[in-house]
Amino acid sequence: MSVPFSLWAENISGLPSILGALLFLLGGNILISLARMLTARIYMRKQKDEDFQINFLLGITWISNILNSIVFLSALIMAFGIRPFEFLTSLTIVAAAIAIISKEYITNTINGLIIMFTDQFSLGDTIKINEQKGIIKDITLLNTVLKRDDGLTMMIPNNLMLSTHVINYRFTDRKDVEFIFEVPVETKMSLKEIREKIEPKLAKRLESKEISKFIVGLSGIYKEKIAIKIIVGIAPEKEPEIREEFDEILLELMYEKQ
């Protein structure tokens, strides 16, 4: 005569606790995954006609990872026949001490979630924090990963991202772009002359307000050369195009003087 599985399991020490823990782990993971998929689908449908923010999906993923970790730890505790709530209550003092010690990590994590669920920063944004400028490549719970203009990667703590003055070029209509070129001292080219030679080549852009600022000045005077600085105010998305045009204009200007 076959013995029912439930009766057979009860006769093996610790097996009911392990089975209960496995069911809790499986059920918890399924519920969290369904909630994540449902939330993502609702968000994507809502954002269909608006700017899509991948940060939100990133935040949902991190929250689901945290919840899955909590479920896993709870299941592990249950497997040893201990009730999670009783276990946590008994560790209240220890948990408080850990929270104080890891305060920096906790605030970084909270700020990371704030960044993910707001529109302040997004993947692909070009930002400037202190003297560092680059593109946001990733946002984690602890750091924002910034790829600088020179190709190096920086890890910026999320606390710093929300407590320091940061320029996000996505929200700026205009930005100042600097061009610096050097001419030999013997060239004897005045700033007015440089301006008069460059300005006509930019007439259309100045008329259409694509270039809102055009300043010619000195960057430095050296023994054998003079450094000229040109500052133009442009829309950030026009920067690559206008930079290329300026490079051509400056080359023409230099060849003209040779």
Secondary structure, 3 states (H helix, E strand, C coil): CCCCHHHHHHCCCCHHHHHHHHHHHHHHHHHHHHHHHHHHHHHHHHCCCCCCCHHHHHHHHHHHHHHHHHHHHHHHHHHCCCCHHHHHHHCHHHHHHHHHHCHHHHHHHHHHHHHHHCCCCCCCCEEEECCEEEEEEEECCCEEEEEECCCCEEEEEHHHHHHCCEEEHHHCCCEEEEEEEEEEHHHCCCHHHHHHHHHHHHHHHHHCCCEEEEEEEEEEECCCEEEEEEEEEECHHHHHHHHHHHHHHHHHHHHHHC
